[in-house]
Amino acid sequence: MSKFKKIETGIEGLYIIESTVFGDNRGFFLESYSKKEFEEIEITEEFVQDNHSKSRKGVLRGLHFQTKHSQGKLVRVVKGSVYDVAVDIRKKSKTYGKWYGVELSAENKKMFYIPAGFAHGFLTLEDDTEFQYKCTDIYAPQYDSGIMYNDKDLNIDWKLKEYGITELILSEKDKKHQTFKEYTENYQGDYVLLTGANGQLGQDFQKLFDKLGVRYIATDYQDLDITDKEKIKMYMNSNNFTVVINCAAYNDVDKAEDEVEKCYSLNTYAPKNLAEICKEKDIIFVTYSTDFVFDGEKEIPYVEEDTPNPLSIYSKSKLEGEKYSLKYEKAFLIRTSWVFGMGNNNFCKQVISWSKEKDILKIVDDQVSSPTYSRDLAEFSWALIQTDKYGLYHFSNAGETSKYEQAEYILNKIGWRGKLERAKTNDFPLKAKRAKYSKLDSSKIERLVNKKIPHWKEGIDRFLEEMGIIDENK
């Protein structure tokens, strides 16, 4: 039995938490937080910062939120009491604009769990009230914002008469917050230019942004030629973007050996154009590279500090694009490997297609890395962007595998009854050289966003479910 009781409030994700209190003639003991126990009541967020405030009676703090680094909070009172209020400002929520209030005190020992996407405030009911809260993200003052505590549309009942408070004490900042109507009408977050939007990563960014309510314009080569710097400038001058995410690339590794100019145009000079224009406009630039910039001679995962040694035209073009991109101090450069998703053709889709046509498949077992699910890549990329910690990062799903083992896992999951045979890279006539080992160490990004990267098998499971072809008996 859990030591914590989760009480519904009628607003999704917003809960009152009651702890089990052990008391005797000496006093009492309680656990105010336990990661394991909270997971049992299905609150799994990681807390990264603790805050503590002390206030006189009648102080009202709020309603606060951050436009980026949105914070979930677990709040409690250790001395005195407050009337605590959370307002749902998740624009796609069924309870958007609804609020809930609860009295928290040192005596009742209740806690209030407020997920990210809420405006939060509290009114102190006693002198010397001490208030503590755990947060799921850092305090980022540049993204600090708020809504007026007495907004007529929200119509929050602060119970001033009930609590005998005749005069409120507010900071000058809290007196000048926007109205809820202004918050609703004025977009608060980033405005993203997404290039290569029809590719697998671009499609998953669009799904993610639609889910999160992020404003974006999705472009492909028909809409915006990113090899033409003047056209990019004209396009960006007509929009007030805050972030550019470049998902466009030339990815045909073997064909690149013949189409050198086209490959360099997309993989080297297009990111160069975008990075330089982003620098002129002082906006964030995000672009992607590949594990193929390494020669595969290591026997342990590659870290960001390892020296690249590309083996093909494709990998050389990506490395040159990296160099240009990282000249800009507000650039994120993310190397990834073996990307698969619903959009575009990829190895996972090829295996599924081959299984429908052949009874015997030969797959190489001497190329080792980690598959990367494009949905995970999009989600972790966006979390990374929120940190403002620019630079070079590696990202792939956890674990490592050969192409053979990856295919074996997929074929088993879809219930294929054919024969799978091992092969070597040299058994197939390929124009471009491949690294035999190119697993990326993704621990840097995992630590920074404070979230565990899913295993590649889990990614493939979700991919197959998304495609609707997983064998339920497997």
C-alpha positions in Angstrom: 0.0 0.0 0.0 1.4 3.4 -1.0 2.3 5.9 1.7 0.6 8.6 -0.5 -3.0 9.1 -1.4 -3.8 10.9 -4.7 -7.1 12.9 -4.7 -8.7 14.0 -8.0 -9.6 17.7 -8.5 -11.6 17.4 -11.6 -8.8 18.8 -13.7 -6.6 16.3 -15.5 -3.2 15.9 -13.9 -3.9 18.2 -11.0 -4.0 16.3 -7.6 -4.1 16.8 -3.9 -1.6 14.5 -2.2 -2.0 13.2 1.3 0.9 11.6 3.2 0.7 8.8 5.7 1.6 10.5 9.1 3.2 8.5 11.9 2.7 10.3 15.2 3.2 9.6 18.9 3.9 11.6 22.1 7.3 12.7 20.6 5.7 14.3 17.6 5.3 13.0 14.0 7.1 11.7 11.0 6.1 11.6 7.3 7.6 11.2 3.9 7.0 14.3 1.8 8.3 12.7 -1.3 9.5 9.3 -2.5 10.3 8.7 -6.2 9.3 5.0 -5.9 6.1 5.7 -4.0 5.0 8.5 -6.3 5.5 6.2 -9.3 3.0 3.8 -7.6 0.4 6.6 -7.7 1.4 7.3 -11.4 3.3 10.6 -10.8 6.6 9.9 -12.6 8.0 13.4 -13.3 11.6 14.1 -12.2 12.1 17.0 -9.8 15.3 19.1 -10.4 14.9 22.1 -8.1 13.5 22.8 -4.6 12.4 26.3 -3.5 11.5 27.7 -0.1 9.7 31.1 0.6 8.6 32.9 3.8 5.7 35.4 3.7 3.6 37.7 5.9 -0.1 37.2 6.2 -1.9 38.7 3.2 0.9 38.2 0.7 -0.4 37.0 -2.7 2.2 35.6 -5.1 1.1 34.8 -8.6 -0.3 33.8 -10.9 3.1 32.6 -12.3 4.2 30.4 -15.2 7.1 30.1 -17.6 6.7 30.4 -21.3 9.6 27.9 -21.7 10.9 25.5 -19.1 7.3 25.0 -18.0 7.5 23.8 -14.4 5.5 21.1 -12.7 5.4 21.6 -9.0 4.8 19.7 -5.8 3.9 22.3 -3.1 3.5 22.1 0.7 3.4 24.3 3.7 5.8 23.6 6.6 4.8 26.6 8.8 1.5 28.5 8.7 -1.0 28.2 5.9 -1.9 29.3 2.4 -4.8 29.2 0.0 -3.2 27.7 -3.1 -4.6 28.1 -6.6 -3.7 26.5 -10.0 -5.1 27.6 -13.3 -5.1 25.3 -16.4 -3.5 27.3 -19.2 -2.9 24.3 -21.5 -4.6 25.7 -24.6 -5.8 22.3 -25.9 -7.0 21.1 -22.5 -10.7 20.4 -22.0 -10.5 22.4 -18.7 -8.6 25.4 -20.2 -9.2 28.4 -18.0 -10.5 26.4 -15.1 -9.0 26.8 -11.7 -8.8 24.9 -8.5 -8.0 26.1 -5.0 -7.0 24.2 -1.8 -5.9 25.2 1.7 -2.5 23.9 2.6 -1.2 24.1 6.1 1.4 22.8 8.4 -1.5 21.3 10.3 -3.3 19.5 7.5 0.0 18.5 5.9 -1.6 18.3 2.4 0.4 18.7 -0.7 -0.7 20.0 -4.1 0.7 18.4 -7.3 0.5 20.9 -10.2 1.8 19.6 -13.6 3.5 21.7 -16.2 1.1 23.9 -18.1 -0.6 25.6 -15.2 -0.4 29.2 -13.8 0.2 29.0 -10.0 -0.3 31.3 -7.1 -1.0 31.4 -3.4 -2.3 33.6 -0.6 -0.7 33.4 2.8 -3.2 33.1 5.7 -0.8 33.6 8.6 2.4 35.6 9.4 5.7 33.8 8.9 4.2 31.2 6.6 6.9 29.0 5.0 6.1 27.4 1.7 8.1 24.8 -0.1 7.9 23.5 -3.6 9.7 20.9 -5.8 10.0 21.8 -9.5 10.3 19.6 -12.6 12.4 22.2 -14.4 14.7 25.1 -13.7 13.7 28.6 -12.9 14.3 30.6 -16.1 13.7 34.3 -15.4 13.9 35.3 -19.0 10.8 33.2 -19.6 9.0 34.2 -16.5 5.4 35.4 -17.0 2.1 35.7 -15.3 -1.7 36.4 -15.3 -3.5 38.9 -13.0 -4.6 37.2 -9.8 -8.0 39.1 -10.0 -8.7 38.5 -13.7 -12.4 38.9 -14.4 -12.6 36.0 -16.8 -10.9 33.6 -14.5 -13.0 34.9 -11.6 -10.9 33.2 -8.9 -12.5 33.3 -5.4 -9.5 33.9 -3.1 -11.9 33.7 -0.1 -10.6 37.0 1.3 -13.6 37.5 3.6 -13.5 33.9 4.8 -9.9 34.3 5.8 -10.3 37.8 7.2 -7.9 39.4 4.8 -8.7 43.1 4.1 -5.6 44.2 2.3 -3.4 42.2 -0.1 0.4 42.6 -0.3 1.6 42.2 -3.9 5.0 42.8 -5.6 5.1 45.5 -8.3 5.6 42.7 -10.9 2.5 40.8 -9.8 0.4 44.0 -10.2 1.3 44.3 -13.8 0.6 40.8 -15.2 -1.4 40.3 -18.4 -5.1 39.4 -18.4 -6.2 35.9 -19.2 -7.7 37.2 -22.4 -4.4 38.6 -23.4 -2.7 35.3 -22.6 -5.3 33.5 -24.8 -5.0 35.9 -27.7 -1.2 36.5 -27.6 0.9 33.4 -28.4 3.4 33.0 -25.6 5.9 30.4 -27.0 8.3 29.7 -29.7 7.6 30.1 -33.4 9.4 27.5 -35.4 10.5 27.3 -39.0 10.7 23.6 -39.8 12.6 22.6 -43.0 12.5 19.1 -44.5 9.0 18.8 -43.0 7.9 15.8 -45.2 10.7 13.6 -44.0 10.3 11.2 -41.0 11.8 13.5 -38.5 9.9 16.5 -39.9 6.6 14.7 -39.7 7.2 13.7 -36.1 8.1 17.3 -35.2 4.8 18.4 -36.6 2.9 15.8 -34.6 4.8 16.8 -31.4 4.1 20.5 -32.1 0.4 19.9 -32.7 0.3 18.0 -29.4 2.1 20.7 -27.4 0.5 23.7 -29.1 3.8 25.0 -30.5 3.3 27.4 -33.4 5.3 26.5 -36.5 5.5 26.6 -40.3 6.4 23.4 -42.0 8.3 23.7 -45.3 9.8 21.2 -47.8 11.9 21.9 -50.9 8.8 23.0 -52.9 8.1 25.7 -50.3 11.6 26.9 -49.5 14.8 26.2 -51.3 17.3 26.2 -48.4 20.3 26.1 -50.9 19.3 29.6 -51.9 20.4 32.1 -49.2 18.5 35.1 -50.6 15.3 33.1 -50.7 15.8 32.0 -47.1 16.3 35.6 -46.1 13.2 36.8 -47.8 11.1 34.0 -46.3 12.4 34.6 -42.8 12.0 38.4 -43.0 8.3 37.9 -43.5 8.0 35.8 -40.3 9.1 36.4 -36.7 10.6 32.9 -36.1 12.4 32.2 -32.8 13.8 28.7 -33.8 14.8 27.1 -37.1 14.9 23.3 -37.1 16.6 21.9 -40.2 15.4 18.3 -40.9 16.3 18.5 -44.6 19.3 16.4 -45.8 20.7 14.3 -48.6 20.6 10.8 -47.2 21.4 8.4 -50.0 24.8 7.2 -48.9 25.7 5.3 -52.0 24.2 7.6 -54.6 26.1 10.5 -53.0 29.3 9.0 -54.4 28.0 10.1 -57.9 25.9 13.1 -56.9 28.6 14.9 -55.0 27.5 18.5 -55.8 23.9 17.8 -54.8 25.0 16.0 -51.6 27.2 18.9 -50.5 24.5 21.5 -51.5 22.0 20.0 -49.0 24.3 18.7 -46.3 27.0 21.4 -46.2 25.8 24.6 -47.7 22.2 24.6 -46.8 23.0 24.4 -43.0 25.6 27.0 -43.6 23.0 29.3 -45.1 20.5 28.7 -42.3 23.1 29.1 -39.5 24.4 32.4 -40.9 20.9 33.9 -41.3 19.9 32.7 -37.8 23.0 34.4 -36.5 22.1 37.7 -38.2 18.6 37.5 -36.6 19.8 36.1 -33.2 17.5 33.1 -33.3 18.1 29.4 -32.4 19.3 27.1 -35.1 19.0 23.3 -34.9 20.4 20.8 -37.4 21.3 17.1 -37.6 24.3 15.0 -38.5 25.3 11.4 -38.5 27.2 8.6 -36.8 28.9 8.1 -40.2 31.3 11.0 -39.5 33.3 8.3 -37.5 35.4 5.6 -39.1 34.1 2.8 -36.8 37.5 1.9 -35.4 36.5 2.3 -31.7 35.1 -0.5 -29.7 33.1 1.6 -27.3 30.4 4.3 -28.0 31.5 7.5 -29.6 31.3 10.7 -27.5 31.1 14.2 -28.7 34.8 14.8 -28.1 36.0 12.0 -30.4 37.7 13.1 -33.6 35.7 12.4 -36.7 37.2 10.5 -39.7 34.5 10.2 -42.4 34.8 7.4 -45.0 32.4 8.5 -47.7 31.2 11.6 -49.7 28.0 11.6 -47.6 29.8 11.6 -44.3 32.3 14.2 -45.4 29.5 16.5 -46.5 27.8 16.1 -43.1 31.0 16.9 -41.3 31.5 20.1 -43.3 28.0 21.1 -42.5 28.7 20.5 -38.8 31.7 22.9 -38.9 29.7 25.7 -40.5 26.7 25.2 -38.1 28.8 25.2 -34.9 30.4 28.5 -35.9 27.1 30.0 -34.6 27.0 30.2 -30.8 23.2 29.5 -30.6 23.3 26.3 -32.7 22.3 22.8 -31.6 24.1 20.1 -33.7 22.7 16.7 -33.0 24.3 13.6 -34.4 22.1 10.5 -34.7 22.1 7.0 -36.2 19.9 4.6 -38.1 16.8 6.8 -37.9 13.5 5.1 -38.5 9.9 6.3 -38.4 6.6 6.5 -40.2 7.8 9.0 -42.9 10.2 8.1 -45.7 11.8 4.8 -46.5 14.2 3.3 -43.9 15.8 0.0 -42.9 12.9 -1.0 -40.6 10.4 -0.5 -43.4 12.6 -2.2 -45.9 12.8 -5.3 -43.7 9.0 -5.4 -43.4 8.7 -5.0 -47.2 11.3 -7.7 -47.9 9.5 -10.1 -45.6 6.4 -9.9 -47.7 8.3 -10.7 -50.9 10.9 -13.3 -49.8 11.2 -16.5 -47.7 14.9 -16.1 -47.2 16.6 -12.8 -46.1 20.3 -12.1 -45.8 21.2 -9.2 -43.4 24.7 -8.0 -42.5 25.8 -8.7 -38.9 29.1 -6.7 -39.0 27.6 -3.2 -38.8 26.8 -2.2 -35.2 25.1 1.0 -33.9 21.8 1.9 -32.4 18.5 2.5 -34.2 16.8 5.8 -33.5 13.1 6.2 -33.4 12.3 9.5 -35.0 9.5 10.3 -32.5 12.1 10.0 -29.7 14.5 12.1 -31.6 11.9 14.8 -32.0 10.9 14.8 -28.4 14.4 14.8 -27.0 15.5 17.4 -29.5 12.7 19.7 -28.3 13.5 19.1 -24.7 17.2 19.9 -25.4 16.2 23.1 -27.2 14.4 24.3 -24.1 17.6 24.2 -22.1 19.4 26.9 -24.2 22.6 24.8 -23.7 23.9 25.1 -27.2 26.5 22.9 -28.9 27.2 19.4 -30.2 25.2 16.4 -28.9 24.8 12.7 -29.7 21.4 11.0 -29.7 20.3 7.5 -30.4 18.0 5.1 -28.6 19.6 3.1 -25.8 21.5 -0.2 -26.4 23.3 -1.3 -29.5 22.7 -3.9 -32.1 23.8 -5.2 -35.5 21.6 -4.8 -38.6 21.0 -8.6 -38.4 19.8 -8.5 -34.8 17.6 -5.5 -35.6 16.0 -7.3 -38.5 15.6 -10.4 -36.4 13.8 -8.5 -33.7 11.4 -6.8 -36.3 10.7 -10.1 -38.1 9.9 -11.9 -34.8 7.6 -9.1 -33.7 5.6 -9.3 -37.0 5.4 -13.1 -37.0 7.5 -13.8 -40.1 8.0 -17.5 -40.7 10.9 -17.3 -43.2 14.6 -17.9 -42.8 17.0 -15.2 -41.8 20.7 -15.6 -42.7 23.8 -13.7 -41.6 25.8 -11.9 -44.2 28.8 -9.5 -44.3 29.0 -6.0 -45.7 31.5 -7.2 -48.3 28.9 -9.6 -49.6 27.0 -6.7 -51.1 28.3 -4.3 -53.8 28.1 -0.9 -52.2 29.8 2.3 -53.5 30.2 4.0 -50.2 32.3 2.7 -47.2 30.4 2.2 -43.9 31.7 2.3 -40.4 31.4 -1.2 -38.8 30.9 0.3 -35.3 29.2 3.7 -34.8 27.3 3.5 -31.6 26.8 7.0 -30.2 27.1 7.8 -26.4 23.9 9.8 -25.7 24.5 10.3 -22.0 25.2 14.0 -22.3 21.8 14.8 -23.7 20.1 12.3 -21.3 21.7 14.1 -18.3 20.8 17.5 -19.5 17.1 16.9 -20.2 16.9 14.7 -17.1 15.0 12.0 -18.9 15.8 8.3 -19.6 16.3 7.5 -23.3 14.1 4.5 -24.3 15.8 1.3 -25.6 15.9 0.7 -29.3 13.6 -2.3 -28.9 11.0 -0.2 -27.2 11.2 2.3 -30.0 10.7 -0.5 -32.6 7.7 -1.8 -30.6 6.0 1.6 -30.7 6.9 2.0 -34.4 5.3 -1.3 -35.2 2.2 -0.4 -33.2 2.0 2.9 -35.0 2.1 1.0 -38.3 -0.5 -1.4 -37.0 1.4 -4.6 -37.9 2.7 -6.0 -34.6 1.9 -9.6 -34.0 0.0 -9.6 -30.7 1.2 -13.1 -29.9 4.8 -11.9 -29.8 
